[in-house]
Amino acid sequence: MAAAASIVCSSFKSPSLQSNEVNHVGLAISQPTIPSKKNLRWFGRKDNKEMSISVRTKAMVSNEGDLLVKESPTSLDAIEDIGVVGVHHVGLLCENLERSLDFYQNVLGLEINEARPHDKLPYRGAWLWVGSEMIHLMELPNPDPLTGRPEHGGRDRHACIAIRDVSKLKALLDKAGIPYTLSRSGRPAIFTRDPDANALEFTQVDF
């Protein structure tokens, strides 16, 4: 059942000791709760020989007086049970599907996954292969503004694509006149944006 618990910290000074010396300290804690002003009370005596702090808080206490700690509903076993194996795809919004496909296909060289259905959704779109995963382009109104976004895509929401050679992508972006920024940490990575200002990171990895 629920009961009120107290945290009391007290110090007692012997009359034979100096005013700043303490020969006994008592501390009892029932729950690690940060007190608020309304449940914090100070008690003291004018002669400064006794002072205590009392904090009233709520705790779950069993009939035997033991504190019961409620377990988190999310445990490691529960996470493992759902069987996470990887990222299947990333969904990106675009204003004009053809304009976006020109960027993703003709600049980045991504291929469309023709096996994914297009006619079962109430909006236009395309699935593009990114290794064994995909990008799903969706022609829908984009709630994100085109201006006022961070120049460096790493400071914005972004999708990261692993590539073999950052220098080759850099040359392609330069040729297409597409702006980009390099990783601020010095690692081989480039950040750029698609025609709808969706931020993309390309990081160089060894396969």
C-alpha positions, 0 to 999 in steps of 0.5 A: 500500500502507499504510505508517506515516508520521511528523510531525516538528517540530524546532527547533535552537538555535545556541550563539551565540543566547540560550536562548530564541532559535531560528534554525531550525525544521523541520516535516514533515507527512504527514497531518492526524491528531490524535495520541493519547497512545500514538503521541505521543513527545517527544525532548529533550536536557538542554542544550535545544539540540534538541527534536523531536516525533514522531507515528506515524500510518497513511497511504496512501502510493504507491510514489512516496511521494505521499500518497493521499487516499481520496475520499468515497463521496458526491459532489455528482454522486451527490446530483444523480443521485438527482433530489431534487425536494421533500418528498412527505409527512410521516408523523405517528403518532396514537392515534385517527384520528377525533380527529386528523382533527377537528383537522386538518380542522375546525381547520386546514381540511386536505382528505383526498386520497381518491386515496391508498389506505387498505386496502393498509396494515395500519393505519388512516390518512388522507392530508391535502393540504398544498398540493401535499404531504401529511401521512400520519396513521397510527393506530399506537402513538406512542413519544413521550411526551405529557408532558415535551416542550418547551413551544415546538414549535420545540425538538422534532421538528416539521413546518413548514407554510407559510401566508399569514396567521399572525394568522388561524391565531392567532385559530382556535387561540384560539377552539378553546382550543389552546395555542401559542407564537410564534416566538422570533426575532420572525418571523411563525410559530406553533408548536402541537401536535396531539392526540398532541403532534406539534409543528407549525410554521406560518410565514407566507410570501409567495406 
